[in-house]
Amino acid sequence: MAPGDQVVFARLDVAEALGIWRHATGRVVGIHPATDGPLAVDVAFDGYGVLVSYIAALFTRVA
């Protein structure tokens, strides 16, 4: 993933728990490399704001 990539939730249960429509697309606006843990990303969704430092594996890149 790179800043600007369009993504959707790979884990729809997480999207529903956050109150985000399950097929809503967002954009990666920040990346936080981790030395001892998984990559974290900040993702912006229209009408929702920015989800900060979520594990990148929760999202799937939209081709």
CHARMM-style PDB file with segment names, atoms N, HN, CA, C and O in Angstrom:
ATOM      1  N   MET     1       0.832  -1.186   0.000  1.00  0.00      PROA
ATOM      2  CA  MET     1       0.000   0.000   0.000  1.00  0.00      PROA
ATOM      3  C   MET     1       0.870   1.241   0.000  1.00  0.00      PROA
ATOM      4  O   MET     1       1.977   1.263   0.539  1.00  0.00      PROA
ATOM      5  N   ALA     2       0.328   2.268  -0.624  1.00  0.00      PROA
ATOM      6  HN  ALA     2      -0.571   2.250  -1.062  1.00  0.00      PROA
ATOM      7  CA  ALA     2       1.026   3.543  -0.698  1.00  0.00      PROA
ATOM      8  C   ALA     2       0.014   4.668  -0.466  1.00  0.00      PROA
ATOM      9  O   ALA     2      -1.182   4.478  -0.686  1.00  0.00      PROA
ATOM     10  N   PRO     3       0.483   5.828  -0.025  1.00  0.00      PROA
ATOM     11  CA  PRO     3      -0.448   6.950   0.132  1.00  0.00      PROA
ATOM     12  C   PRO     3      -1.202   7.201  -1.169  1.00  0.00      PROA
ATOM     13  O   PRO     3      -0.618   7.195  -2.252  1.00  0.00      PROA
ATOM     14  N   GLY     4      -2.508   7.423  -1.043  1.00  0.00      PROA
ATOM     15  HN  GLY     4      -2.982   7.429  -0.163  1.00  0.00      PROA
ATOM     16  CA  GLY     4      -3.342   7.661  -2.211  1.00  0.00      PROA
ATOM     17  C   GLY     4      -4.041   6.429  -2.736  1.00  0.00      PROA
ATOM     18  O   GLY     4      -5.005   6.544  -3.492  1.00  0.00      PROA
ATOM     19  N   ASP     5      -3.568   5.227  -2.345  1.00  0.00      PROA
ATOM     20  HN  ASP     5      -2.785   5.134  -1.731  1.00  0.00      PROA
ATOM     21  CA  ASP     5      -4.236   4.002  -2.789  1.00  0.00      PROA
ATOM     22  C   ASP     5      -5.671   3.981  -2.292  1.00  0.00      PROA
ATOM     23  O   ASP     5      -5.955   4.393  -1.167  1.00  0.00      PROA
ATOM     24  N   GLN     6      -6.568   3.501  -3.132  1.00  0.00      PROA
ATOM     25  HN  GLN     6      -6.337   3.167  -4.046  1.00  0.00      PROA
ATOM     26  CA  GLN     6      -7.959   3.327  -2.747  1.00  0.00      PROA
ATOM     27  C   GLN     6      -8.097   1.943  -2.126  1.00  0.00      PROA
ATOM     28  O   GLN     6      -7.590   0.962  -2.669  1.00  0.00      PROA
ATOM     29  N   VAL     7      -8.784   1.863  -0.986  1.00  0.00      PROA
ATOM     30  HN  VAL     7      -9.196   2.661  -0.545  1.00  0.00      PROA
ATOM     31  CA  VAL     7      -8.921   0.606  -0.271  1.00  0.00      PROA
ATOM     32  C   VAL     7     -10.360   0.389   0.187  1.00  0.00      PROA
ATOM     33  O   VAL     7     -11.142   1.332   0.298  1.00  0.00      PROA
ATOM     34  N   VAL     8     -10.688  -0.864   0.448  1.00  0.00      PROA
ATOM     35  HN  VAL     8     -10.052  -1.631   0.358  1.00  0.00      PROA
ATOM     36  CA  VAL     8     -11.949  -1.260   1.076  1.00  0.00      PROA
ATOM     37  C   VAL     8     -11.583  -2.170   2.244  1.00  0.00      PROA
ATOM     38  O   VAL     8     -10.465  -2.679   2.323  1.00  0.00      PROA
ATOM     39  N   PHE     9     -12.535  -2.366   3.142  1.00  0.00      PROA
ATOM     40  HN  PHE     9     -13.443  -1.952   3.077  1.00  0.00      PROA
ATOM     41  CA  PHE     9     -12.284  -3.264   4.259  1.00  0.00      PROA
ATOM     42  C   PHE     9     -12.234  -4.704   3.787  1.00  0.00      PROA
ATOM     43  O   PHE     9     -13.125  -5.153   3.066  1.00  0.00      PROA
ATOM     44  N   ALA    10     -11.210  -5.425   4.184  1.00  0.00      PROA
ATOM     45  HN  ALA    10     -10.486  -5.060   4.770  1.00  0.00      PROA
ATOM     46  CA  ALA    10     -11.136  -6.860   3.949  1.00  0.00      PROA
ATOM     47  C   ALA    10     -11.965  -7.584   5.005  1.00  0.00      PROA
ATOM     48  O   ALA    10     -12.474  -8.678   4.760  1.00  0.00      PROA
ATOM     49  N   ARG    11     -12.098  -6.972   6.172  1.00  0.00      PROA
ATOM     50  HN  ARG    11     -11.685  -6.084   6.371  1.00  0.00      PROA
ATOM     51  CA  ARG    11     -12.880  -7.523   7.284  1.00  0.00      PROA
ATOM     52  C   ARG    11     -14.163  -6.722   7.405  1.00  0.00      PROA
ATOM     53  O   ARG    11     -14.183  -5.652   8.014  1.00  0.00      PROA
ATOM     54  N   LEU    12     -15.231  -7.243   6.822  1.00  0.00      PROA
ATOM     55  HN  LEU    12     -15.215  -8.112   6.328  1.00  0.00      PROA
ATOM     56  CA  LEU    12     -16.498  -6.515   6.818  1.00  0.00      PROA
ATOM     57  C   LEU    12     -17.087  -6.375   8.206  1.00  0.00      PROA
ATOM     58  O   LEU    12     -17.839  -5.435   8.461  1.00  0.00      PROA
ATOM     59  N   ASP    13     -16.761  -7.298   9.119  1.00  0.00      PROA
ATOM     60  HN  ASP    13     -16.151  -8.062   8.911  1.00  0.00      PROA
ATOM     61  CA  ASP    13     -17.252  -7.169  10.484  1.00  0.00      PROA
ATOM     62  C   ASP    13     -16.695  -5.925  11.159  1.00  0.00      PROA
ATOM     63  O   ASP    13     -17.368  -5.300  11.979  1.00  0.00      PROA
ATOM     64  N   VAL    14     -15.450  -5.565  10.807  1.00  0.00      PROA
ATOM     65  HN  VAL    14     -14.903  -6.072  10.141  1.00  0.00      PROA
ATOM     66  CA  VAL    14     -14.847  -4.353  11.363  1.00  0.00      PROA
ATOM     67  C   VAL    14     -15.546  -3.120  10.795  1.00  0.00      PROA
ATOM     68  O   VAL    14     -15.833  -2.178  11.534  1.00  0.00      PROA
ATOM     69  N   ALA    15     -15.819  -3.117   9.500  1.00  0.00      PROA
ATOM     70  HN  ALA    15     -15.586  -3.882   8.899  1.00  0.00      PROA
ATOM     71  CA  ALA    15     -16.517  -1.992   8.879  1.00  0.00      PROA
ATOM     72  C   ALA    15     -17.874  -1.785   9.546  1.00  0.00      PROA
ATOM     73  O   ALA    15     -18.245  -0.657   9.873  1.00  0.00      PROA
ATOM     74  N   GLU    16     -18.602  -2.860   9.744  1.00  0.00      PROA
ATOM     75  HN  GLU    16     -18.300  -3.776   9.479  1.00  0.00      PROA
ATOM     76  CA  GLU    16     -19.913  -2.753  10.368  1.00  0.00      PROA
ATOM     77  C   GLU    16     -19.815  -2.266  11.807  1.00  0.00      PROA
ATOM     78  O   GLU    16     -20.643  -1.469  12.249  1.00  0.00      PROA
ATOM     79  N   ALA    17     -18.814  -2.734  12.539  1.00  0.00      PROA
ATOM     80  HN  ALA    17     -18.141  -3.381  12.180  1.00  0.00      PROA
ATOM     81  CA  ALA    17     -18.637  -2.311  13.928  1.00  0.00      PROA
ATOM     82  C   ALA    17     -18.334  -0.815  14.016  1.00  0.00      PROA
ATOM     83  O   ALA    17     -18.718  -0.155  14.982  1.00  0.00      PROA
ATOM     84  N   LEU    18     -17.646  -0.285  13.007  1.00  0.00      PROA
ATOM     85  HN  LEU    18     -17.334  -0.821  12.222  1.00  0.00      PROA
ATOM     86  CA  LEU    18     -17.312   1.142  12.983  1.00  0.00      PROA
ATOM     87  C   LEU    18     -18.431   1.991  12.392  1.00  0.00      PROA
ATOM     88  O   LEU    18     -18.351   3.220  12.396  1.00  0.00      PROA
ATOM     89  N   GLY    19     -19.468   1.344  11.886  1.00  0.00      PROA
ATOM     90  HN  GLY    19     -19.533   0.346  11.882  1.00  0.00      PROA
ATOM     91  CA  GLY    19     -20.579   2.083  11.295  1.00  0.00      PROA
ATOM     92  C   GLY    19     -20.296   2.597   9.906  1.00  0.00      PROA
ATOM     93  O   GLY    19     -20.916   3.561   9.457  1.00  0.00      PROA
ATOM     94  N   ILE    20     -19.358   1.959   9.216  1.00  0.00      PROA
ATOM     95  HN  ILE    20     -18.854   1.175   9.580  1.00  0.00      PROA
ATOM     96  CA  ILE    20     -19.013   2.348   7.842  1.00  0.00      PROA
ATOM     97  C   ILE    20     -19.663   1.348   6.896  1.00  0.00      PROA
ATOM     98  O   ILE    20     -19.599   0.138   7.112  1.00  0.00      PROA
ATOM     99  N   TRP    21     -20.283   1.862   5.858  1.00  0.00      PROA
ATOM    100  HN  TRP    21     -20.336   2.845   5.682  1.00  0.00      PROA
ATOM    101  CA  TRP    21     -20.919   0.997   4.876  1.00  0.00      PROA
ATOM    102  C   TRP    21     -19.912  -0.031   4.379  1.00  0.00      PROA
ATOM    103  O   TRP    21     -18.779   0.323   4.052  1.00  0.00      PROA
ATOM    104  N   ARG    22     -20.306  -1.283   4.319  1.00  0.00      PROA
ATOM    105  HN  ARG    22     -21.226  -1.570   4.585  1.00  0.00      PROA
ATOM    106  CA  ARG    22     -19.380  -2.386   4.085  1.00  0.00      PROA
ATOM    107  C   ARG    22     -18.608  -2.307   2.771  1.00  0.00      PROA
ATOM    108  O   ARG    22     -17.530  -2.892   2.668  1.00  0.00      PROA
ATOM    109  N   HSD    23     -19.126  -1.599   1.760  1.00  0.00      PROA
ATOM    110  HN  HSD    23     -20.002  -1.123   1.843  1.00  0.00      PROA
ATOM    111  CA  HSD    23     -18.415  -1.513   0.488  1.00  0.00      PROA
ATOM    112  C   HSD    23     -17.835  -0.120   0.245  1.00  0.00      PROA
ATOM    113  O   HSD    23     -17.418   0.200  -0.869  1.00  0.00      PROA
ATOM    114  N   ALA    24     -17.813   0.698   1.284  1.00  0.00      PROA
ATOM    115  HN  ALA    24     -18.152   0.438   2.189  1.00  0.00      PROA
ATOM    116  CA  ALA    24     -17.278   2.056   1.142  1.00  0.00      PROA
ATOM    117  C   ALA    24     -15.773   2.007   0.867  1.00  0.00      PROA
ATOM    118  O   ALA    24     -15.040   1.223   1.469  1.00  0.00      PROA
ATOM    119  N   THR    25     -15.344   2.845  -0.036  1.00  0.00      PROA
ATOM    120  HN  THR    25     -15.940   3.482  -0.526  1.00  0.00      PROA
ATOM    121  CA  THR    25     -13.911   2.921  -0.336  1.00  0.00      PROA
ATOM    122  C   THR    25     -13.309   4.113   0.375  1.00  0.00      PROA
ATOM    123  O   THR    25     -13.962   5.136   0.580  1.00  0.00      PROA
ATOM    124  N   GLY    26     -12.057   3.960   0.745  1.00  0.00      PROA
ATOM    125  HN  GLY    26     -11.526   3.129   0.579  1.00  0.00      PROA
ATOM    126  CA  GLY    26     -11.308   5.034   1.386  1.00  0.00      PROA
ATOM    127  C   GLY    26      -9.974   5.195   0.695  1.00  0.00      PROA
ATOM    128  O   GLY    26      -9.638   4.435  -0.212  1.00  0.00      PROA
ATOM    129  N   ARG    27      -9.220   6.180   1.124  1.00  0.00      PROA
ATOM    130  HN  ARG    27      -9.493   6.798   1.861  1.00  0.00      PROA
ATOM    131  CA  ARG    27      -7.877   6.428   0.575  1.00  0.00      PROA
ATOM    132  C   ARG    27      -6.861   6.388   1.701  1.00  0.00      PROA
ATOM    133  O   ARG    27      -7.092   6.919   2.787  1.00  0.00      PROA
ATOM    134  N   VAL    28      -5.728   5.748   1.424  1.00  0.00      PROA
ATOM    135  HN  VAL    28      -5.541   5.316   0.542  1.00  0.00      PROA
ATOM    136  CA  VAL    28      -4.631   5.729   2.384  1.00  0.00      PROA
ATOM    137  C   VAL    28      -4.029   7.135   2.432  1.00  0.00      PROA
ATOM    138  O   VAL    28      -3.589   7.669   1.414  1.00  0.00      PROA
ATOM    139  N   VAL    29      -4.017   7.723   3.623  1.00  0.00      PROA
ATOM    140  HN  VAL    29      -4.375   7.290   4.450  1.00  0.00      PROA
ATOM    141  CA  VAL    29      -3.472   9.076   3.779  1.00  0.00      PROA
ATOM    142  C   VAL    29      -2.203   9.096   4.625  1.00  0.00      PROA
ATOM    143  O   VAL    29      -1.551  10.133   4.745  1.00  0.00      PROA
ATOM    144  N   GLY    30      -1.856   7.967   5.204  1.00  0.00      PROA
ATOM    145  HN  GLY    30      -2.385   7.125   5.107  1.00  0.00      PROA
ATOM    146  CA  GLY    30      -0.633   7.884   5.994  1.00  0.00      PROA
ATOM    147  C   GLY    30      -0.250   6.431   6.202  1.00  0.00      PROA
ATOM    148  O   GLY    30      -1.105   5.546   6.244  1.00  0.00      PROA
ATOM    149  N   ILE    31       1.056   6.197   6.333  1.00  0.00      PROA
ATOM    150  HN  ILE    31       1.751   6.916   6.299  1.00  0.00      PROA
ATOM    151  CA  ILE    31       1.579   4.848   6.575  1.00  0.00      PROA
ATOM    152  C   ILE    31       2.562   4.936   7.726  1.00  0.00      PROA
ATOM    153  O   ILE    31       3.401   5.835   7.783  1.00  0.00      PROA
ATOM    154  N   HSD    32       2.443   3.978   8.649  1.00  0.00      PROA
ATOM    155  HN  HSD    32       1.762   3.247   8.603  1.00  0.00      PROA
ATOM    156  CA  HSD    32       3.320   3.936   9.807  1.00  0.00      PROA
ATOM    157  C   HSD    32       4.070   2.606   9.815  1.00  0.00      PROA
ATOM    158  O   HSD    32       3.531   1.596  10.268  1.00  0.00      PROA
ATOM    159  N   PRO    33       5.300   2.595   9.322  1.00  0.00      PROA
ATOM    160  CA  PRO    33       6.061   1.346   9.343  1.00  0.00      PROA
ATOM    161  C   PRO    33       6.339   0.948  10.791  1.00  0.00      PROA
ATOM    162  O   PRO    33       6.591   1.797  11.646  1.00  0.00      PROA
ATOM    163  N   ALA    34       6.290  -0.339  11.042  1.00  0.00      PROA
ATOM    164  HN  ALA    34       6.086  -1.028  10.347  1.00  0.00      PROA
ATOM    165  CA  ALA    34       6.551  -0.840  12.385  1.00  0.00      PROA
ATOM    166  C   ALA    34       7.763  -1.756  12.357  1.00  0.00      PROA
ATOM    167  O   ALA    34       7.908  -2.582  11.457  1.00  0.00      PROA
ATOM    168  N   THR    35       8.624  -1.605  13.341  1.00  0.00      PROA
ATOM    169  HN  THR    35       8.506  -0.934  14.072  1.00  0.00      PROA
ATOM    170  CA  THR    35       9.821  -2.451  13.391  1.00  0.00      PROA
ATOM    171  C   THR    35       9.499  -3.834  13.944  1.00  0.00      PROA
ATOM    172  O   THR    35      10.053  -4.831  13.481  1.00  0.00      PROA
ATOM    173  N   ASP    36       8.612  -3.901  14.927  1.00  0.00      PROA
ATOM    174  HN  ASP    36       8.162  -3.091  15.304  1.00  0.00      PROA
ATOM    175  CA  ASP    36       8.310  -5.190  15.549  1.00  0.00      PROA
ATOM    176  C   ASP    36       6.852  -5.605  15.425  1.00  0.00      PROA
ATOM    177  O   ASP    36       6.418  -6.538  16.101  1.00  0.00      PROA
ATOM    178  N   GLY    37       6.097  -4.937  14.582  1.00  0.00      PROA
ATOM    179  HN  GLY    37       6.450  -4.179  14.032  1.00  0.00      PROA
ATOM    180  CA  GLY    37       4.684  -5.262  14.468  1.00  0.00      PROA
ATOM    181  C   GLY    37       4.202  -5.053  13.047  1.00  0.00      PROA
ATOM    182  O   GLY    37       4.992  -4.762  12.149  1.00  0.00      PROA
ATOM    183  N   PRO    38       2.915  -5.202  12.848  1.00  0.00      PROA
ATOM    184  CA  PRO    38       2.362  -5.042  11.499  1.00  0.00      PROA
ATOM    185  C   PRO    38       2.320  -3.579  11.064  1.00  0.00      PROA
ATOM    186  O   PRO    38       2.247  -2.671  11.892  1.00  0.00      PROA
ATOM    187  N   LEU    39       2.365  -3.374   9.771  1.00  0.00      PROA
ATOM    188  HN  LEU    39       2.424  -4.111   9.099  1.00  0.00      PROA
ATOM    189  CA  LEU    39       2.232  -2.058   9.181  1.00  0.00      PROA
ATOM    190  C   LEU    39       0.889  -1.461   9.572  1.00  0.00      PROA
ATOM    191  O   LEU    39      -0.124  -2.160   9.575  1.00  0.00      PROA
ATOM    192  N   ALA    40       0.874  -0.184   9.900  1.00  0.00      PROA
ATOM    193  HN  ALA    40       1.697   0.384   9.898  1.00  0.00      PROA
ATOM    194  CA  ALA    40      -0.377   0.500  10.234  1.00  0.00      PROA
ATOM    195  C   ALA    40      -0.608   1.608   9.216  1.00  0.00      PROA
ATOM    196  O   ALA    40       0.342   2.219   8.725  1.00  0.00      PROA
ATOM    197  N   VAL    41      -1.876   1.864   8.903  1.00  0.00      PROA
ATOM    198  HN  VAL    41      -2.647   1.368   9.302  1.00  0.00      PROA
ATOM    199  CA  VAL    41      -2.220   2.889   7.931  1.00  0.00      PROA
ATOM    200  C   VAL    41      -3.295   3.813   8.495  1.00  0.00      PROA
ATOM    201  O   VAL    41      -4.073   3.428   9.368  1.00  0.00      PROA
ATOM    202  N   ASP    42      -3.322   5.027   7.983  1.00  0.00      PROA
ATOM    203  HN  ASP    42      -2.690   5.340   7.273  1.00  0.00      PROA
ATOM    204  CA  ASP    42      -4.402   5.969   8.231  1.00  0.00      PROA
ATOM    205  C   ASP    42      -5.236   5.990   6.959  1.00  0.00      PROA
ATOM    206  O   ASP    42      -4.699   6.183   5.868  1.00  0.00      PROA
ATOM    207  N   VAL    43      -6.542   5.793   7.089  1.00  0.00      PROA
ATOM    208  HN  VAL    43      -6.978   5.636   7.975  1.00  0.00      PROA
ATOM    209  CA  VAL    43      -7.420   5.729   5.928  1.00  0.00      PROA
ATOM    210  C   VAL    43      -8.546   6.734   6.102  1.00  0.00      PROA
ATOM    211  O   VAL    43      -9.192   6.771   7.149  1.00  0.00      PROA
ATOM    212  N   ALA    44      -8.787   7.564   5.066  1.00  0.00      PROA
ATOM    213  HN  ALA    44      -8.262   7.534   4.216  1.00  0.00      PROA
ATOM    214  CA  ALA    44      -9.861   8.553   5.084  1.00  0.00      PROA
ATOM    215  C   ALA    44     -11.041   8.034   4.278  1.00  0.00      PROA
ATOM    216  O   ALA    44     -10.883   7.561   3.153  1.00  0.00      PROA
ATOM    217  N   PHE    45     -12.229   8.130   4.873  1.00  0.00      PROA
ATOM    218  HN  PHE    45     -12.357   8.514   5.787  1.00  0.00      PROA
ATOM    219  CA  PHE    45     -13.476   7.761   4.204  1.00  0.00      PROA
ATOM    220  C   PHE    45     -14.336   8.990   4.076  1.00  0.00      PROA
ATOM    221  O   PHE    45     -14.411   9.785   5.013  1.00  0.00      PROA
ATOM    222  N   ASP    46     -14.998   9.176   2.931  1.00  0.00      PROA
ATOM    223  HN  ASP    46     -14.938   8.530   2.170  1.00  0.00      PROA
ATOM    224  CA  ASP    46     -15.920  10.296   2.761  1.00  0.00      PROA
ATOM    225  C   ASP    46     -16.989  10.244   3.838  1.00  0.00      PROA
ATOM    226  O   ASP    46     -17.606   9.202   4.059  1.00  0.00      PROA
ATOM    227  N   GLY    47     -17.205  11.353   4.499  1.00  0.00      PROA
ATOM    228  HN  GLY    47     -16.704  12.199   4.320  1.00  0.00      PROA
ATOM    229  CA  GLY    47     -18.246  11.440   5.505  1.00  0.00      PROA
ATOM    230  C   GLY    47     -17.924  10.775   6.821  1.00  0.00      PROA
ATOM    231  O   GLY    47     -18.789  10.691   7.693  1.00  0.00      PROA
ATOM    232  N   TYR    48     -16.691  10.293   6.993  1.00  0.00      PROA
ATOM    233  HN  TYR    48     -15.988  10.361   6.285  1.00  0.00      PROA
ATOM    234  CA  TYR    48     -16.375   9.599   8.231  1.00  0.00      PROA
ATOM    235  C   TYR    48     -15.176  10.182   8.956  1.00  0.00      PROA
ATOM    236  O   TYR    48     -15.112  10.111  10.183  1.00  0.00      PROA
ATOM    237  N   GLY    49     -14.246  10.745   8.248  1.00  0.00      PROA
ATOM    238  HN  GLY    49     -14.298  10.803   7.251  1.00  0.00      PROA
ATOM    239  CA  GLY    49     -13.014  11.201   8.888  1.00  0.00      PROA
ATOM    240  C   GLY    49     -11.899  10.215   8.634  1.00  0.00      PROA
ATOM    241  O   GLY    49     -11.978   9.403   7.712  1.00  0.00      PROA
ATOM    242  N   VAL    50     -10.871  10.278   9.438  1.00  0.00      PROA
ATOM    243  HN  VAL    50     -10.806  10.937  10.187  1.00  0.00      PROA
ATOM    244  CA  VAL    50      -9.689   9.454   9.237  1.00  0.00      PROA
ATOM    245  C   VAL    50      -9.596   8.398  10.335  1.00  0.00      PROA
ATOM    246  O   VAL    50      -9.664   8.712  11.523  1.00  0.00      PROA
ATOM    247  N   LEU    51      -9.440   7.156   9.925  1.00  0.00      PROA
ATOM    248  HN  LEU    51      -9.384   6.901   8.959  1.00  0.00      PROA
ATOM    249  CA  LEU    51      -9.152   6.081  10.863  1.00  0.00      PROA
ATOM    250  C   LEU    51      -7.639   6.055  11.023  1.00  0.00      PROA
ATOM    251  O   LEU    51      -6.917   5.847  10.048  1.00  0.00      PROA
ATOM    252  N   VAL    52      -7.158   6.260  12.222  1.00  0.00      PROA
ATOM    253  HN  VAL    52      -7.745   6.429  13.015  1.00  0.00      PROA
ATOM    254  CA  VAL    52      -5.721   6.434  12.462  1.00  0.00      PROA
ATOM    255  C   VAL    52      -5.097   5.154  13.013  1.00  0.00      PROA
ATOM    256  O   VAL    52      -5.588   4.570  13.980  1.00  0.00      PROA
ATOM    257  N   SER    53      -4.018   4.738  12.385  1.00  0.00      PROA
ATOM    258  HN  SER    53      -3.620   5.213  11.600  1.00  0.00      PROA
ATOM    259  CA  SER    53      -3.183   3.611  12.826  1.00  0.00      PROA
ATOM    260  C   SER    53      -3.921   2.284  12.895  1.00  0.00      PROA
ATOM    261  O   SER    53      -3.785   1.540  13.867  1.00  0.00      PROA
ATOM    262  N   TYR    54      -4.696   1.990  11.871  1.00  0.00      PROA
ATOM    263  HN  TYR    54      -4.807   2.594  11.082  1.00  0.00      PROA
ATOM    264  CA  TYR    54      -5.331   0.681  11.778  1.00  0.00      PROA
ATOM    265  C   TYR    54      -4.384  -0.292  11.084  1.00  0.00      PROA
ATOM    266  O   TYR    54      -3.621   0.109  10.205  1.00  0.00      PROA
ATOM    267  N   ILE    55      -4.426  -1.551  11.466  1.00  0.00      PROA
ATOM    268  HN  ILE    55      -5.046  -1.877  12.180  1.00  0.00      PROA
ATOM    269  CA  ILE    55      -3.554  -2.564  10.874  1.00  0.00      PROA
ATOM    270  C   ILE    55      -3.877  -2.684   9.384  1.00  0.00      PROA
ATOM    271  O   ILE    55      -5.033  -2.866   9.001  1.00  0.00      PROA
ATOM    272  N   ALA    56      -2.864  -2.581   8.571  1.00  0.00      PROA
ATOM    273  HN  ALA    56      -1.925  -2.433   8.882  1.00  0.00      PROA
ATOM    274  CA  ALA    56      -3.047  -2.578   7.115  1.00  0.00      PROA
ATOM    275  C   ALA    56      -3.766  -3.828   6.611  1.00  0.00      PROA
ATOM    276  O   ALA    56      -4.457  -3.766   5.593  1.00  0.00      PROA
ATOM    277  N   ALA    57      -3.621  -4.946   7.291  1.00  0.00      PROA
ATOM    278  HN  ALA    57      -3.060  -4.996   8.118  1.00  0.00      PROA
ATOM    279  CA  ALA    57      -4.245  -6.198   6.855  1.00  0.00      PROA
ATOM    280  C   ALA    57      -5.774  -6.144   6.924  1.00  0.00      PROA
ATOM    281  O   ALA    57      -6.438  -7.031   6.387  1.00  0.00      PROA
ATOM    282  N   LEU    58      -6.346  -5.124   7.572  1.00  0.00      PROA
ATOM    283  HN  LEU    58      -5.806  -4.403   8.007  1.00  0.00      PROA
ATOM    284  CA  LEU    58      -7.796  -4.991   7.607  1.00  0.00      PROA
ATOM    285  C   LEU    58      -8.365  -4.480   6.297  1.00  0.00      PROA
ATOM    286  O   LEU    58      -9.577  -4.516   6.089  1.00  0.00      PROA
ATOM    287  N   PHE    59      -7.490  -3.998   5.402  1.00  0.00      PROA
ATOM    288  HN  PHE    59      -6.505  -3.969   5.570  1.00  0.00      PROA
ATOM    289  CA  PHE    59      -7.928  -3.386   4.153  1.00  0.00      PROA
ATOM    290  C   PHE    59      -7.422  -4.155   2.954  1.00  0.00      PROA
ATOM    291  O   PHE    59      -6.391  -4.826   3.011  1.00  0.00      PROA
ATOM    292  N   THR    60      -8.171  -4.046   1.857  1.00  0.00      PROA
ATOM    293  HN  THR    60      -9.009  -3.501   1.811  1.00  0.00      PROA
ATOM    294  CA  THR    60      -7.766  -4.610   0.579  1.00  0.00      PROA
ATOM    295  C   THR    60      -7.643  -3.460  -0.407  1.00  0.00      PROA
ATOM    296  O   THR    60      -8.520  -2.600  -0.490  1.00  0.00      PROA
ATOM    297  N   ARG    61      -6.550  -3.454  -1.149  1.00  0.00      PROA
ATOM    298  HN  ARG    61      -5.838  -4.152  -1.082  1.00  0.00      PROA
ATOM    299  CA  ARG    61      -6.340  -2.407  -2.156  1.00  0.00      PROA
ATOM    300  C   ARG    61      -7.310  -2.619  -3.317  1.00  0.00      PROA
ATOM    301  O   ARG    61      -7.505  -3.747  -3.769  1.00  0.00      PROA
ATOM    302  N   VAL    62      -7.915  -1.539  -3.798  1.00  0.00      PROA
ATOM    303  HN  VAL    62      -7.757  -0.622  -3.431  1.00  0.00      PROA
ATOM    304  CA  VAL    62      -8.809  -1.608  -4.938  1.00  0.00      PROA
ATOM    305  C   VAL    62      -7.983  -1.392  -6.194  1.00  0.00      PROA
ATOM    306  O   VAL    62      -7.287  -0.384  -6.322  1.00  0.00      PROA
ATOM    307  N   ALA    63      -8.059  -2.333  -7.115  1.00  0.00      PROA
ATOM    308  HN  ALA    63      -8.624  -3.152  -7.011  1.00  0.00      PROA
ATOM    309  CA  ALA    63      -7.228  -2.247  -8.338  1.00  0.00      PROA
ATOM    310  C   ALA    63      -7.784  -1.236  -9.298  1.00  0.00      PROA
ATOM    311  OT1 ALA    63      -7.220  -1.030 -10.373  1.00  0.00      PROA
TER     312      ALA     63
END
